[in-house]
Amino acid sequence: MIGAVYVVAAMSDLYDTVERINRIFVSGMLLALGLTAVLGILLSGTITSPIKALTLQVTAVAEGRFDERVPILGNDEIGQLSSAFNEMTERLSEALSINEEENEKLSSILSNMNDGVLATDEIGRVIVANRRARMMLGQEAIEGMTLSECLAIDKAAIAGTLEGKESTRLISRAQDVSEEELVFRASLTPIRRRDKGVVGVIAVLHDVTEAEKLDNSRREFVANVSHELRTPLTTIKSYTEALDDGALAEPPLAERFVGVIRSETERMIRLVNDLLHLSRFDSKQAQLRRQMTDVGEMMEDVVDRFSLQLRQKAITVKVEVDPNLAKVWIDRDGIDQVLDNVVSNAIKYTLDGGSVRLTAGPTESGQLSIAVRDTGIGIPKKDLAHIFDRFYRVDKARSRNMGGTGLGLSIAREIVRANGGSILLDSEPGVGTIVTVTLPMVQEGSEYA
């Protein structure tokens, strides 16, 4: 009995011991799991914090914020990645800054260019247009239009450029009904990319209006000179041949023919002299000989030179000079030539019994104003804008018969301009014409002297 009790007691102790051992194991396991969890949390935080910071920096860079940096917490792989990312961000920021500076420079250059510039995409639609191009084309909303619409040219030219062909063409366009026509040269050049080929077109618009005007003026000038010289030369040749064919045997007829030849020769001499005079002004070689001049005396001298013509046509002439007008410092010879031309025209185109009036006085701005008024046939309004053009005549046949070269008013304008003044002409058909010459009243030694 005692033995059985002892065995039961021993087994009870054993179970207690096993249970304690189990509790120790469970406690140790729970402690180990807890420590593992804590270590895992700490370890994951150590690893994920730099990654989160890197992710936030990537987002900031994507949004265009380049001033932030990823913190570097160590020299491990994540630290090296953070350092490399910071360096990449700095380089990217510098590259974008340089790119923005270049874009600003390009934008400034395009905005201030004298030439218009248009750029298109791969289908010929305008995506960039500078200010000068908008002015030349007279349109503000250019983006989105096709290049052929903007330039009013056929689509084949644009299609050819998109295929890689360069081309140039002259385009005329009136910006406004009241304004003169604008002429510009459009140079079309393809935009190429190494990997995609032609991706658009660059159109450069160069204003050649003045150059075209100059070319037209030169062509017109050559044609006019040729025509003006051909007429007297043809006359001289005809009368010379007539003299050679026997007209010399008839003294009265021969004398008349020689008179015509002399008259035509003098006409050519006047034309050549006028052309040489204009050439000196064009080349800035004309010399001004300024002197103190009594304007009233100068105008009386002009009238005296035309006294015979005035008497022949019974034209009355009147000279009026402001009594307060002092002597002025002007190119006396040049202004004499101007007044001679103006008064000569006034007499030519004033009918018998008409009148011519010369006035002189200071203007409100302190300049000298000399006006020649006549009661002649006048000039049509359509001709007033061209009256100072070279070789321009209102009545060509009548002007030639009177010995005019068509250069007198052009020379007069150049002389007045060389003296720092201006010349204006106003006329009404059937009423008369007023020519006003305005000159600065300068002192000796001034910038005009």
C-alpha positions as CSV (number, residue, x, y, z in Angstrom):
1,M,0.0,0.0,0.0
2,I,2.8,2.3,0.9
3,G,4.5,1.4,-2.4
4,A,1.4,2.4,-4.4
5,V,1.2,5.7,-2.7
6,Y,4.8,6.4,-3.4
7,V,4.4,5.6,-7.1
8,V,1.4,8.0,-7.3
9,A,3.3,10.7,-5.6
10,A,6.3,10.2,-7.9
11,M,4.1,10.4,-11.0
12,S,2.5,13.6,-9.7
13,D,5.9,15.2,-9.3
14,L,6.8,14.1,-12.8
15,Y,3.7,15.6,-14.3
16,D,4.3,18.9,-12.4
17,T,7.8,19.0,-13.7
18,V,6.7,18.3,-17.3
19,E,4.0,21.0,-16.9
20,R,6.6,23.5,-15.7
21,I,8.8,22.5,-18.6
22,N,6.0,23.1,-21.0
23,R,5.2,26.5,-19.5
24,I,8.9,27.4,-19.8
25,F,8.8,26.3,-23.5
26,V,5.6,28.2,-24.2
27,S,6.9,31.2,-22.4
28,G,10.2,31.0,-24.2
29,M,8.5,30.5,-27.5
30,L,6.2,33.5,-26.9
31,L,9.1,35.6,-25.8
32,A,11.1,34.6,-28.9
33,L,8.1,35.3,-31.1
34,G,7.7,38.7,-29.4
35,L,11.4,39.5,-29.8
36,T,11.2,38.4,-33.4
37,A,8.2,40.6,-34.1
38,V,9.9,43.6,-32.4
39,L,13.1,42.9,-34.3
40,G,11.1,42.5,-37.6
41,I,9.3,45.7,-37.0
42,L,12.6,47.5,-36.2
43,L,14.3,45.9,-39.2
44,S,11.4,46.7,-41.6
45,G,11.3,50.3,-40.4
46,T,15.1,50.6,-41.0
47,I,14.6,49.2,-44.5
48,T,11.3,50.9,-45.6
49,S,12.0,54.4,-44.2
50,P,14.7,55.2,-46.8
51,I,12.5,53.6,-49.5
52,K,9.5,55.8,-48.5
53,A,11.8,58.8,-48.5
54,L,13.1,57.8,-51.9
55,T,9.5,57.3,-53.1
56,L,8.5,60.8,-51.9
57,Q,11.5,62.3,-53.6
58,V,10.6,60.5,-56.9
59,T,7.1,62.0,-56.6
60,A,8.5,65.5,-55.9
61,V,10.9,65.2,-59.0
62,A,7.9,64.1,-61.1
63,E,6.0,67.2,-60.0
64,G,9.0,69.4,-60.8
65,R,10.3,70.1,-57.3
66,F,14.1,69.6,-57.5
67,D,15.1,71.4,-54.3
68,E,14.4,68.4,-52.0
69,R,16.9,65.7,-51.3
70,V,16.7,62.1,-50.0
71,P,18.4,61.7,-46.5
72,I,21.4,59.3,-46.6
73,L,21.3,57.1,-43.4
74,G,24.2,54.8,-44.1
75,N,26.7,53.4,-46.5
76,D,24.7,50.3,-47.5
77,E,23.0,49.7,-50.8
78,I,20.0,51.9,-49.9
79,G,22.3,54.7,-48.9
80,Q,24.2,54.4,-52.1
81,L,20.9,54.4,-54.0
82,S,19.8,57.5,-52.2
83,S,23.1,59.3,-52.9
84,A,22.9,58.3,-56.6
85,F,19.3,59.6,-56.8
86,N,20.3,62.9,-55.2
87,E,23.1,63.3,-57.7
88,M,20.7,62.5,-60.5
89,T,18.2,65.0,-59.2
90,E,20.8,67.7,-59.1
91,R,22.0,67.0,-62.7
92,L,18.4,66.8,-63.9
93,S,17.7,70.2,-62.3
94,E,20.8,71.7,-63.9
95,A,19.8,70.2,-67.3
96,L,16.3,71.6,-67.0
97,S,17.6,75.0,-66.0
98,I,19.9,75.1,-69.0
99,N,17.0,73.9,-71.2
100,E,14.8,76.7,-69.9
101,E,17.5,79.3,-70.5
102,E,17.9,78.0,-74.0
103,N,14.2,78.1,-74.6
104,E,14.0,81.7,-73.3
105,K,16.9,82.7,-75.5
106,L,15.2,81.0,-78.5
107,S,11.9,82.6,-77.6
108,S,13.5,86.0,-77.3
109,I,15.3,85.6,-80.6
110,L,12.1,84.5,-82.4
111,S,10.2,87.4,-80.9
112,N,12.7,90.0,-81.9
113,M,13.6,88.6,-85.4
114,N,13.0,90.9,-88.4
115,D,11.9,87.8,-90.3
116,G,8.7,85.8,-89.6
117,V,9.1,82.2,-88.5
118,L,6.5,79.5,-88.6
119,A,7.0,75.8,-87.5
120,T,4.6,73.0,-88.3
121,D,4.0,69.4,-87.1
122,E,4.3,66.4,-89.4
123,I,1.0,67.1,-91.1
124,G,1.7,70.7,-91.9
125,R,-0.3,72.3,-89.1
126,V,1.3,75.4,-87.5
127,I,2.5,74.9,-83.9
128,V,4.8,77.9,-83.5
129,A,4.6,81.4,-84.9
130,N,6.7,84.4,-83.8
131,R,5.4,88.0,-83.5
132,R,6.8,89.2,-86.9
133,A,5.1,86.3,-88.7
134,R,1.7,87.4,-87.2
135,M,2.3,91.0,-88.3
136,M,3.4,90.0,-91.8
137,L,0.4,87.7,-92.3
138,G,-2.0,90.0,-90.5
139,Q,-3.3,87.2,-88.3
140,E,-3.0,86.6,-84.5
141,A,-4.6,83.1,-84.2
142,I,-2.2,81.2,-86.4
143,E,-1.6,78.1,-84.3
144,G,-3.7,75.2,-85.6
145,M,-4.0,76.5,-89.2
146,T,-2.3,74.7,-92.0
147,L,0.8,76.4,-93.5
148,S,-0.8,76.5,-96.9
149,E,-3.8,78.4,-95.4
150,C,-1.5,80.9,-93.6
151,L,0.6,81.6,-96.7
152,A,-2.2,81.2,-99.2
153,I,-0.1,78.8,-101.3
154,D,-0.9,75.4,-102.8
155,K,-0.6,72.4,-100.7
156,A,1.7,70.7,-103.1
157,A,4.6,72.9,-102.0
158,I,4.0,72.0,-98.3
159,A,3.7,68.3,-99.2
160,G,7.0,68.5,-101.1
161,T,8.7,70.0,-98.1
162,L,7.3,67.3,-95.8
163,E,8.9,64.8,-98.1
164,G,12.3,66.5,-97.6
165,K,12.5,69.1,-100.4
166,E,13.5,72.7,-99.7
167,S,11.8,75.4,-101.6
168,T,11.5,79.2,-101.9
169,R,8.8,81.3,-103.3
170,L,7.7,85.0,-103.5
171,I,4.4,85.9,-101.9
172,S,2.5,89.1,-102.1
173,R,-0.2,90.0,-99.6
174,A,-2.0,93.3,-98.8
175,Q,-2.3,93.6,-95.1
176,D,-5.1,96.2,-95.4
177,V,-7.1,97.8,-98.1
178,S,-5.6,101.2,-97.4
179,E,-2.0,99.8,-97.0
180,E,0.4,99.0,-99.7
181,E,1.1,95.4,-100.8
182,L,3.6,93.5,-98.7
183,V,6.0,91.2,-100.6
184,F,8.0,88.6,-98.7
185,R,10.1,85.6,-99.6
186,A,9.1,82.3,-97.9
187,S,11.8,79.7,-97.5
188,L,10.4,76.3,-96.6
189,T,12.8,73.8,-94.9
190,P,12.0,70.4,-93.5
191,I,12.5,69.6,-89.8
192,R,14.4,66.3,-89.5
193,R,14.9,63.9,-86.6
194,R,17.5,61.2,-86.7
195,D,15.1,58.4,-85.7
196,K,11.8,59.7,-87.3
197,G,12.9,61.5,-90.5
198,V,10.9,64.6,-91.5
199,V,8.6,65.7,-88.6
200,G,7.6,69.2,-89.7
201,V,8.3,72.3,-91.7
202,I,10.1,75.6,-90.9
203,A,8.9,78.6,-92.9
204,V,11.1,81.7,-92.7
205,L,9.4,84.9,-94.1
206,H,11.8,87.6,-95.3
207,D,10.3,91.0,-96.1
208,V,11.5,92.0,-99.5
209,T,9.0,94.8,-100.2
210,E,11.6,97.6,-100.3
211,A,14.0,95.5,-102.4
212,E,11.1,94.7,-104.8
213,K,10.3,98.4,-104.9
214,L,13.9,99.3,-105.6
215,D,14.1,96.7,-108.4
216,N,10.9,98.0,-109.9
217,S,12.1,101.5,-109.6
218,R,15.4,100.6,-111.4
219,R,13.6,98.8,-114.2
220,E,11.2,101.7,-114.5
221,F,14.0,104.2,-114.4
222,V,16.0,102.3,-117.2
223,A,12.8,102.1,-119.3
224,N,12.0,105.8,-118.8
225,V,15.6,106.9,-119.6
226,S,15.6,104.7,-122.7
227,H,12.3,106.1,-123.8
228,E,13.3,109.7,-123.2
229,L,16.5,109.3,-125.1
230,R,15.1,107.2,-127.9
231,T,12.6,109.9,-128.9
232,P,15.0,112.7,-129.6
233,L,17.6,110.3,-131.1
234,T,15.0,108.9,-133.5
235,T,14.0,112.5,-134.5
236,I,17.7,113.5,-134.9
237,K,18.3,110.3,-137.0
238,S,15.3,111.0,-139.2
239,Y,16.1,114.6,-139.9
240,T,19.8,113.8,-140.5
241,E,18.8,111.2,-143.0
242,A,16.5,113.7,-144.7
243,L,19.3,116.2,-144.9
244,D,21.6,113.6,-146.3
245,D,18.9,112.6,-148.9
246,G,18.8,116.0,-150.4
247,A,17.2,118.5,-148.0
248,L,20.5,120.4,-147.9
249,A,19.7,121.6,-151.4
250,E,16.7,123.5,-150.1
251,P,18.1,126.1,-147.6
252,P,14.8,127.0,-145.9
253,L,14.0,123.4,-145.4
254,A,17.5,122.5,-144.3
255,E,17.5,125.4,-141.8
256,R,14.3,124.1,-140.3
257,F,15.7,120.6,-140.0
258,V,18.9,121.8,-138.4
259,G,16.8,123.8,-135.9
260,V,14.8,120.6,-135.0
261,I,18.1,118.7,-134.6
262,R,19.5,121.4,-132.4
263,S,16.3,121.5,-130.3
264,E,16.4,117.7,-129.8
265,T,20.1,117.8,-128.9
266,E,19.5,120.5,-126.3
267,R,16.7,118.4,-124.9
268,M,19.0,115.4,-124.5
269,I,21.6,117.6,-122.8
270,R,19.0,118.9,-120.3
271,L,18.0,115.3,-119.6
272,V,21.6,114.1,-119.1
273,N,22.3,117.1,-116.9
274,D,19.2,116.4,-114.8
275,L,20.2,112.8,-114.4
276,L,23.7,113.8,-113.3
277,H,22.2,116.2,-110.8
278,L,20.0,113.5,-109.3
279,S,22.9,111.1,-109.3
280,R,24.9,113.5,-107.1
281,F,22.0,113.7,-104.7
282,D,21.6,109.9,-104.6
283,S,25.3,109.4,-103.9
284,K,25.3,112.2,-101.3
285,Q,27.9,114.1,-103.3
286,A,25.9,117.3,-103.9
287,Q,27.6,120.3,-102.3
288,L,25.5,122.9,-100.5
289,R,26.8,126.5,-100.7
290,R,25.0,128.3,-97.9
291,Q,25.0,132.0,-97.7
292,M,23.0,134.8,-96.0
293,T,20.1,135.5,-98.3
294,D,17.5,138.2,-98.6
295,V,14.4,136.1,-99.4
296,G,12.5,139.1,-101.0
297,E,15.4,139.9,-103.2
298,M,15.8,136.2,-104.2
299,M,12.1,136.0,-105.2
300,E,12.2,139.2,-107.2
301,D,15.2,137.8,-109.1
302,V,13.2,134.7,-109.9
303,V,10.3,136.9,-111.3
304,D,12.8,138.9,-113.4
305,R,14.2,135.8,-115.0
306,F,10.7,134.9,-116.2
307,S,9.6,138.4,-117.1
308,L,9.5,137.7,-120.9
309,Q,7.3,134.5,-120.5
310,L,5.0,136.4,-118.1
311,R,4.5,139.3,-120.6
312,Q,4.0,136.9,-123.5
313,K,1.1,135.2,-121.6
314,A,-0.1,138.4,-119.9
315,I,0.2,136.7,-116.5
316,T,0.2,139.0,-113.5
317,V,2.7,138.2,-110.8
318,K,2.8,139.3,-107.2
319,V,5.6,138.9,-104.6
320,E,4.7,139.2,-100.9
321,V,7.3,138.9,-98.2
322,D,6.7,139.2,-94.4
323,P,8.3,142.5,-93.4
324,N,9.6,140.8,-90.2
325,L,11.4,138.2,-92.1
326,A,15.2,138.6,-91.7
327,K,17.9,137.2,-93.9
328,V,18.2,133.5,-93.8
329,W,21.1,131.1,-94.1
330,I,20.3,128.8,-97.1
331,D,21.8,127.3,-100.3
332,R,20.9,130.2,-102.5
333,D,21.8,128.5,-105.8
334,G,19.8,125.4,-104.9
335,I,16.7,127.2,-103.7
336,D,16.9,129.4,-106.8
337,Q,16.8,126.2,-109.0
338,V,13.8,125.0,-107.0
339,L,11.9,128.3,-107.4
340,D,12.8,128.4,-111.1
341,N,11.3,125.0,-111.6
342,V,8.1,125.7,-109.7
343,V,7.6,129.2,-111.2
344,S,8.3,127.8,-114.7
345,N,5.7,125.1,-114.2
346,A,3.2,127.7,-112.9
347,I,3.7,129.8,-116.0
348,K,3.5,126.8,-118.4
349,Y,0.2,125.5,-117.0
350,T,-1.5,128.9,-116.4
351,L,-3.7,130.2,-119.2
352,D,-3.1,133.6,-120.7
353,G,-4.3,136.4,-118.4
354,G,-3.9,134.3,-115.3
355,S,-1.9,135.1,-112.2
356,V,1.0,133.8,-110.1
357,R,1.6,134.8,-106.5
358,L,4.8,134.2,-104.5
359,T,4.7,134.6,-100.7
360,A,7.3,134.1,-98.0
361,G,7.3,134.3,-94.2
362,P,8.1,132.5,-91.0
363,T,5.9,129.6,-89.8
364,E,4.6,129.1,-86.3
365,S,7.4,126.6,-85.7
366,G,10.1,129.2,-86.7
367,Q,10.7,127.8,-90.2
368,L,10.8,129.6,-93.5
369,S,7.8,129.0,-95.7
370,I,7.9,130.0,-99.4
371,A,4.7,129.4,-101.4
372,V,4.0,129.7,-105.2
373,R,0.3,129.9,-106.1
374,D,-1.1,130.0,-109.6
375,T,-4.5,130.0,-111.3
376,G,-3.5,127.3,-113.8
377,I,-5.3,124.2,-115.0
378,G,-4.5,122.2,-111.8
379,I,-3.5,118.6,-111.3
380,P,-6.0,115.7,-110.9
381,K,-6.1,114.2,-107.4
382,K,-5.0,110.8,-108.7
383,D,-1.7,112.3,-109.9
384,L,-0.8,114.2,-106.7
385,A,0.7,111.2,-105.0
386,H,3.2,110.7,-107.9
387,I,3.9,114.2,-108.9
388,F,7.4,114.1,-107.4
389,D,8.3,110.7,-108.9
390,R,11.0,110.7,-111.5
391,F,9.8,111.0,-115.1
392,Y,6.2,111.3,-113.9
393,R,4.1,113.6,-116.1
394,V,0.5,114.4,-115.8
395,D,0.2,115.3,-119.5
396,K,3.1,113.5,-121.2
397,A,2.6,114.9,-124.7
398,R,2.3,118.5,-123.5
399,S,5.3,118.2,-121.1
400,R,7.5,117.0,-123.9
401,N,6.3,119.7,-126.3
402,M,7.3,122.3,-123.7
403,G,10.7,120.8,-123.3
404,G,10.2,119.1,-119.9
405,T,12.3,116.1,-118.9
406,G,10.0,114.9,-116.1
407,L,12.7,115.3,-113.5
408,G,12.3,118.9,-112.4
409,L,10.1,118.4,-109.4
410,S,12.2,115.3,-108.4
411,I,15.3,117.5,-108.4
412,A,13.5,120.2,-106.5
413,R,12.5,117.7,-103.8
414,E,16.1,116.4,-103.5
415,I,17.4,120.0,-103.1
416,V,14.9,120.9,-100.5
417,R,15.6,117.7,-98.6
418,A,19.3,118.4,-98.7
419,N,18.6,121.7,-97.1
420,G,16.7,120.0,-94.3
421,G,13.3,121.1,-95.5
422,S,10.2,119.7,-97.2
423,I,8.1,120.5,-100.3
424,L,4.4,120.0,-100.6
425,L,2.0,120.4,-103.5
426,D,-1.7,120.9,-103.4
427,S,-3.9,121.4,-106.4
428,E,-7.4,121.5,-107.7
429,P,-8.3,121.0,-111.4
430,G,-9.5,124.2,-112.9
431,V,-8.6,126.3,-109.9
432,G,-4.9,126.2,-109.6
433,T,-1.9,124.8,-107.7
434,I,0.0,125.7,-104.5
435,V,3.6,124.6,-104.0
436,T,4.9,125.2,-100.5
437,V,8.6,124.9,-99.6
438,T,9.5,124.8,-95.9
439,L,13.1,125.3,-94.9
440,P,14.8,125.6,-91.5
441,M,16.0,129.1,-90.7
442,V,19.5,128.1,-89.3
443,Q,22.5,130.1,-88.3
444,E,25.9,129.7,-89.7
445,G,27.8,126.9,-87.9
446,S,24.7,124.9,-87.0
447,E,24.2,121.3,-88.0
448,Y,22.5,122.3,-91.3
449,A,25.1,125.0,-92.1
